[in-house]
């Protein structure tokens, strides 16, 4: 058994994987493309790996979709359904799939990044690169990449948002081939000491007000203040050309160290909004324990907006499909976990109504004494995540650093809601219906087999606890 290969989370069959790319739903299949080095289990010449699923949990691995060419290697991007054949790339009016990606070319110490496209006539099984690539030349920007394309119904135009240094650039098109630059957003707002990557822009309904607003998400890499890669977002309005923010500043999406490059699926039915991210961090991604494969994706997550404390917040929770695989294994007093029950989902409602001794600790532990602590500190309503004793950690000093989140948002009186997904090498924690989230890797030498909740004076009341095998 590969102790560190997840059972619930997507991993490549072999070799290196990072950012999710080209997430699109088409003819009953969820497509997941990803940055892939098919020759080694460290970052290298980027291709697009490919898998499909009918339920977002069980994946069929397909052949590599896009390989490097004379324009360069294949960096991150997106995919859309050209339903009305606006590109005229398809023989009939039924259209097909169109993918957009960055060609990254290096020669003599010089780097050039341009935007290209490819299309598929057979449900994504094979891809034809557009014969007039690149579709957008580099305007003289070193970091110019990661096109996210979507259709904007109000204006009847295709929109492309690109990372461009420490800002986003927005282009529009009628035919997916000819693009016009219209605006930019974010210079000096979100990345004063780093660069933006993997932008996304999508509309969501605010759950408790009914408003419809737009979320602009970006990933921040080489951020000297935190020495880590993380993900932020703005909430605002988008008119088809310009994005304007409503919240006064950007907000962290995930307070752990291992959530990056998230991308939302396009063309989803039933007005759903779902994304997933790469579960790693550029501080140590090439160093984490691995055999002949490396990296995993987070669980696909439903995303929405809520209004709280006079601001708008993104909320995330595991996709509803996960409920179909639940098998309840414990009552409210037994916390031992058997190997065959991996992975585990635990959901708790904890009452903090007593005036003193509200602090508590949730610990995940194995028979070797390796453990992970999740500590709630009532002073400031903070949670501290510690993984320095979680198993193999010596590959990176930054991996051992503890994480803090708080004050927690969305508390209903004195009640704290916690939902936890525990897999072979990861813990994802969702507080208060996913307004605050922590995603972290762990590398125990044996499976975790015990979960405990303790309080200094036994003054914490667990109102509800459910534990499931998935």
ZIKA-V252770 format. One record per backbone hydrogen bond with DSSP energy under -1.0 kcal/mol. NH is the residue of the N-H (numbers start at 0). CO is the residue of the C=O. Records with the same first field share a line. If there is no record, write none. Layout:
NH=CO + CO
This chain:
2=0
4=1
14=291
15=36 + 39
16=293
17=34
20=32
21=76
24=265
25=28
28=25
29=52
30=23
31=50
32=20
33=48
34=18
35=46
36=15
46=35
47=65
48=33
50=31
51=59
52=29
59=51
61=49
64=47
68=71
71=68
72=103
73=45
74=101
77=99
79=97
81=95
82=80
84=81
87=84
96=119
97=79
98=117
99=77
100=115
102=113
103=72
104=111
106=109
109=106
111=104
113=102
114=135
115=100
117=98
118=127
119=96
124=121
127=118
129=116
132=129
134=114
135=114
144=162
147=160
149=158
151=156
155=151
156=151
157=172
158=149
159=170
160=147
161=168
162=144
163=166
164=142
167=184
168=161
169=182
170=159
171=179
172=157
179=171
181=169
182=169
184=167
188=185
189=185
194=220
195=164
196=218
199=216
201=214
203=212
205=210
206=304
208=205
209=205
212=203
213=235
214=201
215=233
216=199
217=231
218=196
219=229
220=194
225=222
226=222
229=219
231=217
232=250
233=215
235=213
236=243
238=241
243=236
245=234
246=234
250=232
252=230
254=436
257=438
259=277
262=275
264=273
265=22
271=268
274=300
275=262
277=259
278=295
279=277
283=280
284=280
286=283
287=283
293=14
296=9
297=276
300=274
301=316
302=272
303=314
304=204
305=312
307=310
310=307
312=305
314=303
315=433
316=301
318=299
321=318
322=319
323=320
324=321
325=322
326=468
328=466
336=448
340=337
341=338
343=421
344=467
345=419
346=465
347=417
348=463
349=415
350=460
351=413
359=375
360=453
361=373
362=451
363=371
364=449
365=369
368=365
370=388
371=363
372=385
373=361
374=383
375=359
376=381
379=377
380=377
381=376
382=404
383=374
384=402
385=372
389=386
391=442
395=392
402=384
404=382
407=380
411=414
414=411
415=349
417=347
418=429
419=345
420=427
421=343
422=425
426=439
427=420
428=437
429=418
430=435
431=416
434=430
435=430
437=428
439=426
441=424
448=364
449=364
450=334
451=362
453=360
457=454
460=350
462=348
463=348
465=346
467=344
468=326
469=342
